[in-house]
Amino acid sequence: MNEELLKQIREALQSMGEKVENMEPQDLLDMYQDTVLPYKEGSGLEMFNKFFSPNNREANGAINTEQYTLLDAIAKDPKYGEAVSDSLQSFGGKVGFLESDNIADRVQNDGGGGPGRGKYQYEMNVFNNENDNPHGAAETAVKRLVNAYSTKEGYGMEIPDKFQEELGFKGLSLKEILSKLDEPSYNVDFSMFSEELQDELFYADKQQDPEFKLAELGSGKLSMKDAWLNYHWSGAEAQRESKSNYYDKKIIDYNNSMFPPLKSTDSIMNNNMSTLENMSKKRNY
């Protein structure tokens, strides 16, 4: 983390009477959330807001924790907010179910052919003489993840170490990463990645897609169904009706998996609330 900014935070909290001499950096950040954020003025609030702005590259070293994700940045982005971040996460759950039943290592046609890979079935590059455009959506999603995190078009954050390792970026500068992505032979198989990284790639892909109406997804103007049909599946018009019907049927299974109907009222009458508690946890996922 940025030591100078942490020093300023420590001094500001001390000026408020807080004992923070031996406090760990993450605890300092937590105290900011609880102590300083509620105040409208004073107490170094201007500095704190600067420190926590996801668009502020100067604060880069301070917000690059393992806990700070792209969804966090979107939630704090004035263009979007928490409703958009929550909608994008919800959209990801539905798309993963539609594409692979949320199986992270799924291969298209269960290994029987096709370039789709992973939870979201991002297609690998296909290099052959019959393919005029060999570059698949998987490569695009990786490039968008780099843009979302590290470039001036994004949020000015470092890609978390655990993701860098999976992507083969560990120890590389941004210039070297971009050069690696531009290599003609570059290819990527999402089914080899952790589910967490696949989710982050999905969020970056949609947030960085200039055609994807992310704010409208959050407001409800863009439905989850149209978002999937237009910006993820995005296949031939002749297949759209069948895919639309597939969505309608599949989403019933999804909803039942998330919110299973109670078989009877016996569990409630017997004060056994475990079923309702599990349903509540899924709703809050």
Secondary structure, DSSP 4 states (H G I P E B T S, - for coil): --HHHHHHHHHHHHHTT---TT--HHHHHHHIIIIITT-SS-TTHHHHHHHH-TT-GGGHHHH--TT--HHHHHHH-TTT-HHHHHHHHHHHHHHHHHHHTT-TT-BGGGGTS-SEETTTTEEPP--STT-S----HHHHHHHHHHHHHHSTTTT--PPPHHHHHHHT-TT--HHHHHHHHTSTT----GGGS-HHHHHHHHHHHHHH-TT--HHHHHHTSS-HHHHHIIIII---GGGHHHHHHHHHHHHHHHHHHHSPPPS-SHHHHTT--HHHHHHHHHHT-
